[in-house]
Amino acid sequence: MWGFLKRLWWIIRRPSAYFSLGFLTMGGFVMGIIFWGGFNTALEVTNTEAFCTSCHEMRDNVFEELKPTIHYSNRSGVRASCPDCHVPHNWTNKIARKMQASKEVWGKIFGTINTREKFLEHRLELAQHEWARLEANDSLECRNCHSDESMDITRQSKRAADAHERFLFTGEKTCISCHKGIAHQLPDMAAAEGEDHAGLLAPAHGEGLLASTRRYLGLSSD
């Protein structure tokens, strides 16, 4: 094996006896274009809703939860697909996210959540990983569509406008701080670690999610 590698390296570094430098340069350029085109094509194929839901783990669980929400069907006909919410749009962050997500292949191979029971068992852990990622990148994927600059709070309810002015515009909180569970069902938050998650999403007896969110933000109920 070592002898083969040494011979291969010797062949590669020898000056060409049959092809001109121009031909080799042009050939390398053409091959580079083919490689780059293939790479980007594969990247885009794996960045579609069809690819994300090709596994039953996603199709039968979180995708079914997305369908009744406003992000899937609404009066304007604009749909947020899986990569819109889970993959950044700019190229550098997109590649970083793809590399991070590649480890999920191991989960598929070893059947980490290949049944409904396993999925529910791991739901809180999976959700916390995604919440932490969005907290760390300032809800970058949310900002693929939503921006502070284009947000007209005069057309929002007083409750929403107050929360956005007090927390979002000041940078004290980010989108995911308050909008957990907006596209997928929440896990059992009684087992959630950390006061922020428990205070926000574990409502007191008889208290709805909206009321618990307001309590978490310190807003009055009027």
PyMOL commands that set and color helices and strands:
alter all, ss='L'
color gray80, all
select helices_A, chain A and resi 2-13+21-45+49-52+56-66+82-86+91-101+104-109+116-136+142-144+153-155+158-168+175-178+189-191+195-201+209-217
alter helices_A, ss='H'
color red, helices_A
deselect
rebuild
show_as cartoon
